[in-house]
């Protein structure tokens, strides 16, 4: 199986079946006994609504494991749902993580019941999932904006030539909206409310500025519930800083790209993947700032796990050729 263990969502692909799990990376834990109350969709519904003894937490932060034991229990839950005993697993990993963070992902997967674990970079997986011919001597640029990280890479001959990773993603956009509402309107709102505002009227580039959204929160002064109306323009201003960081990461990667590959990227365009790329006007913002054409992956939310799933066909070849450059390019062996 292939697993895209994301800060926001976890997707599981089983060979011959396709995507069998697509749920939020959230676990509800009983603090007194350490038992798991709920995982995934059920746990997400509990965020901000649990009694004192139960906490709904996200065990990953910025694409890496923040709570090892909870991540292990979450993975065990998702693997059990596939009804496969001790499967071989290809895990997606951000290209910018350290060896220690990679080891944590592998160890958590093995502890959760995997028989063997190989890692594949998220940008490589996204490119495969989007149908790019990454083995050719041609430059392809991939921008994968996830919940906790934004990965940018230029790929040629099956490997990453230049890459940049920013620990900024969809959750940082949500937090920017929360901070803006708190500062501007004097009320506190939850992460799920901020996420809904982002979906409804959030944008990275001027679009329909007459859009508005009503949000309910708690007044900081009175402590009572209060409703305010947000405009699309003020939400775009709130999102400016995290979006600037993502765009700067893309531009930094382009500046470090060899001339021949940069020419390929200019001709072929920039592939946008990940849930964050679905923000209204994000493709236009990248196009204007880089002066290069952009295009969304056919399925931005699933192309990483689909690409990892396609790489499963090469699992045995990769393992047999672990010493070859081809295997090293695609996987970090463990």
N, C-alpha and C positions, 0 to 999 in steps of 0.2 A: 504494500500500500504506500501511498504518498500522503504526507501530512504538511499542510501549510499552517504552521503554528503562529498565528498572528496576535498582535496586541489587542486587536478588536474582535476578530473572528478566527475560528479554527475550522479548516475544511479538510476532509479526509476523502481521498480517491482510492478506490479499490480496483485493481486490474480486472477487466472484464465486466465491471459493474458501473463504473463512473463515479461521480461524487455521491457518497452515501451519507456524509455528515457535513452540515454547514450551520454552525451554531456560534453564539458569542463566547469569547474566552473569559467566562465568568464562573466563579465557584462560590456557593453559599456554604459557609463553614460554621458549625456550632463551636463557639470559643471555649465553652466549658469542657466539652468532651473530645474536641478535635474531629468530630464526625462530619461527613459531607451531607448537607441537606439537599442541595440541588446543583446541577451543572448545566451550563449553556443557556438556552432560552428561558427555562424555569428560573434559573439563578438571576438572569438579567432583570426579570420582572420584579425581583426583590430589592434591587439597588435603591437605597434611600427609604426603604419601607420595612426594614427588618427590626425585630426587637433587639434589646441591648446584647443578648447572648449570641445572636446570629449576625455574622457580617458577610455581605456579598462583596467579594474582592476580585480584582483582575490580577492574576499571578504573573503577567508579563508586563514589562514597562519598556518602551522604546525598542520593541522587537527582541528583547532578551529576557531571560528568566529572572524575576525579582523574588519569587518565593518558590524554592525548589520543590518542597513537599507538596504544595498545593498544585503546582504544575504537573507533577507526577500523577496525582490522583485524578486530575482533569484528563490527562492523556489516557490513563487506564480506563476511565469511563468511556471515552470516545472509541478506543480500540475495542473495548468489550461490545460496543454497539454494532461493530462490523461482524462479530461472531467468528473472527479469525483467531486461531490460537498461535501465539508467538510468531507474528508475521515479520517478514523482512520489510524494513521501512526506509523510504527516502524522505528526509526532512528538509524543508526549506529553511535557509538561514540568511540573515542580512549579510551582505559582503563586508560591512564595516565592523563586525564584531570581533572581539579578541579570541585567542585560543582558549582561554579559560571559559568564556561564554559559549564557545562552540562545544567544549567538553561538557558543560552543564546541560546543553540540549541533548547530546548523545546519551549521557548518563540518565537523564530523566526518562528518555524514550526506552532505554533498556530496562530501567526499574519498573516502567509501566507495562512491560510484557513483550517488548520487541525482541526478536531473535538476533537481528543484526541491523545496524543503522548506518546509512550513508547520508552525507549532507550535499545539498546542491544550492548554489547561490540563487537568491530570489530573482535577480535580474535575468540570469540565464534561463531560469524556469519560465519567467514571464515571456521572454523572447520565443522560447519553444512553444509555449501555449498560444502565442499570438500567430504562430505559423511562419515565423521568420526562419530563413535558411542560414542558421548561425555558423554552419561549417564552412561557408564560402569565404574567400578572402575579400570580404566587403564589410565596411563599417556600418553597424546598426546601433542607434542610440535608444536606450530604454530608460524611462522614468517611471518608477514604481512608488506611488504615494500610498503608504499604508496607514494604519491607525497610530503607530508610534514612531515609525521611521520613514524617511524618503530616500530611496536608493536610485542613484543615477549611474549608468555604465555605458561605455562604448564597447561593443562586442565584435570580434572578428576571428575567423578560423576557430570557432568553438570556444574561445576563451575571452576573458575580460581584459581589455587593453588599458583602459582608464576607468576608474570608478571613484565616486564620492558618496558618502552616506551622511545624512543629517538626521539627528534624533528629534525630528519634528514631523508630525503627521496629523491625522484627522482629530485625535484627541486634543492636540494643542490648539486646533481651530475651535473646538468646543470650549476649551478653557478660556480662550480669548474672548468669546461671546459672554461667558459667565462673568469674567472680570469687567467687561465693558458695562454690562447691565448693573453690576454692583456699584461701579464708580459713577455712572451717569444717572441711573434711576434710583439708586439706594435700595435695591432689593436683591436678595440672593435667590438664584435658581439652580436646579439640579443639572447634572451632566446630560441626562436624557432629554430635558427640555431644551437645553442649548443645542443638542444634536438635531432636534426636530426643527429649530429655528434655522440651522445651517442648511438642512434639506429644503425647507420651504422658501426662504428668501435670501440665503447666503449666496455670495458670488465673488469671484476673483477679478471680474472685469465688469464695467458698467453694462447692465442688462435692463430689466424692467424695474426702474427705480420707484415706481408707484406702488410696488408690492409692500404689504405690511403684515405683521404677525403679532397677535396678542400673546403675552406670556404671563403666567401666574407665578408668583414667588412670595417670599416672606420679607416684609418691610423691616429694614435694619433698625429703624427708630422705634416703631410701635410694636414690632414683633408679630403683627397681624398679617394675614394674607393680603396681597395687593396685586392688581393687574395693570400692566403697562403695555403700550403699543410700540413696537420697534419697526423702523423703516429699513428697506433694503440697502439704502445708502449708508446708514450708520452701522449696519452689520458688516458691510464691505470694509468700512474704515476700521472696525474692530479686528477684522481678519488680516489686515495689512501686514503686520509684523511677521507672523509665522509664514505667510505666503511669500514675503520678501526673502526669508531664509531659504525656502525651497527653490525659488527662482535663482537665487545667487548660487546655490549648489549646482544647478544645471549649467549656469554660465561658467562657473569655475571648472567644471568637467570639460566643457567645450574648449576652454582656453588651454587645457593640458592635452587635448587630443591631437595626435600627429596630423599634419596637413592633408595627407591622402585620405585618411579616414574621415577627417572633418568635411572634406569635399563629398565623400559618400553620404554622410549624414545630411548635408545641405541638399543633396539630390533626392534622398529617400525619405527625409523627414524624421521627426522624433516620435517614437511610440510611447503613449501614455497608458499606464496600467495602475491597478490598485483602486480601492474605493475612494481615496482622496481626489483622484483625477476626475471624478464625476461631479465635483463642485462646479456650479454654473460658471461659465466663462474662463475656467482654468486653462483650457486648451488655447483660447484666444490670448490670454495673458502670456503664456509661454511663447506663442507664435510672435507676438509683438516684441517681447523682451529679447528673444534670441534671433529674430528675423529669419526664422526657419519654419517650414511647414510642420504641423503636428497632426497626429491622428490617434484616436482612441482605439485601444484593443477591442476586439469584437465583444468580449465579456471581461471588462476590467477587474471585476471582483473574483473571477474564478480562473483567470488565465495562468496564474502562478501555480496553483495546484494541478491544473490540466497539463501544464508543461512538465511538472514533476511526474505526473502520471505517465506521460509519454516516455519519459526517461526510464521508467520501470522496465520497458522492453529491453533496455541496454544494461539492466542491473547485473546480469550474469557476465556479460562482456566486460563491464566496468570492473567487476570484482576479479575476473581472470587477468585483466590487463592493468592491475592497480599500479604497476610501476611505469606504465606508458604515459606519455604526455597527454594523450587523449583522456585517460581516466583522471589524471590530476587536474585537468582543466575543468571537468564537470563536477567532480566530487572531492570532498575532503574525506579520505578513508578513515574508518575507525574500526 
